[in-house]
């Protein structure tokens, strides 16, 4: 499989199943998407997005619909919501199969939660994810070793600390250097030096530096080497 990032901002995602797995899927997609969960019952676990007190505090939302669609009614639910992604997470294999088949017929992405590792056409895998605002790292073992994905995610959490601030600083540095007429090859070298500098990482992580200071430091260094960034 080839890992891709998909923008789900404000688009509908339909989850069949309100158990523990359905709740986890709903939380994951509610960071951006407008999620609807269809189930006769809902787990005690919250369906709200991770790190928030309620669904409305996230970019998307979660609507819980108490209903028990059989396999024949699945297509009607999918046609009603026209989702960008269908999640099949019930404990009824026939309902899950109907959700997968209907999604495939309509060209809709589908994530089947009860058969890890299968690769039907149009299927997607939701990997373990480490996020620092706009910086996202995903880990997948092809459903062969979920415990390893969880372990690597924990290991990467500390590594990614400050990555969002660094990304913001690098974007600003590139923009400023381009505005000042610095050649493209030199811009690439400067950005590479900044992202490789442990002192800059530490300063951004601890808040002792910010984007404006990083830009000023870069310009001072360029002047000192005779680059004259004007």
Secondary structure as UniProt FT lines:
FT   TURN            9..10
FT   STRAND          12..16
FT   HELIX           20..29
FT   TURN            30..32
FT   STRAND          34..39
FT   TURN            50..51
FT   HELIX           55..57
FT   STRAND          61..66
FT   TURN            71..73
FT   HELIX           74..81
FT   STRAND          85..88
FT   HELIX           93..105
FT   TURN            106..107
FT   STRAND          109..112
FT   TURN            113..114
FT   TURN            116..117
FT   TURN            121..122
FT   STRAND          128..132
FT   TURN            133..134
FT   STRAND          135..139
FT   TURN            142..143
FT   HELIX           146..159
FT   TURN            160..162
FT   HELIX           163..179
FT   TURN            180..181
FT   HELIX           184..196
FT   HELIX           198..206
FT   HELIX           211..224
FT   TURN            225..226
//
